[in-house]
Amino acid sequence: MKLPVPVLLAAVFFCGGLSADQALFRNASISFGDGSVLDMKTADVNHDGKQDVILFQAVTASQTACSIITMFGNGDGTFRAPVKTPIASCGSVAFGDLDSDGNVDVVLSGYDRLIEVYRGNNDGSFTLRSTKNRAGSILYSAPNLLLSDLNGDGKIDLISPAGCCQQTETFRGNGDGTFADGVLQPDFATAITGIVAGDFDGDGRTDMLVTSRNGGLSLITGKGDGNFNAPTVLSTEGALAAAGDFNGDLKTDYVAGAASGPAAGYHSYSATYNGNVNTDPVSSTVNSDYAVDAAPCTPASNCVRRRAVH
């Protein structure tokens, strides 16, 4: 997602007696030069108890140069002058604490087949910590990145899919801001363009829900050692948006979207742990008043199909 510069940051103020629909927003306009914002994250970078913003900015229209920008929050919806860290290339980014020092680090993967890790500093700057080559056969595009503990060792690992080539690499984290060599996952057998992690089958292992290049959702269950089983197709339509416990039952649900047709929009899907993949298709449509409707899903309806995994 690209955002125009300056960026308008909405500060939310919930007043007594107001519902979420009546919440008040105030824009804080912050200019930091020409370019487009490719990604962003909120975090307390300097550990002062106030939320800061980290931006990943393309400095040029051709995206041949980028910057990591930190804006320290004042705690009232305004921000201090940006702190910029220029970097030589652009691409996809992921944010996480890779060395357990309490600071947000940045992982970058661009068009040069390199995985680059930038260590976050308390002053808002970033320092190149390590680099790692991706597989030579992955030639095109900057893949989406995902950070998650794939093997349960308490260290953050990296998943790097290449939507062009039906290849995905996993890199085991060493816990110090570096990664082991990548391992191709040939069993994925799908061109992944979007990915979220979670325990979707209730076995305590990290799984992945993925969106394929041609649309549709698949579940890839984890083996618990950093490797994965072959995908199970959940739907041939839609695109993945997010995963989490949306109904408070301590099970991982997911949100997906359909681009067109009667079911266009985002839909939430609950999970039931029964050890199987439910093949009964169901469409759950969230309407304007946030109520959830359930209706049968047919091929002609162009809806997002649910397979209640677990």
Summary of the structure (lengths in Angstrom):
residues: 310
radius of gyration: 20.4
end to end distance: 32.1
largest distance: 58.1
contacts: 958
relative contact order: 0.08
helix: 3%
strand: 45%
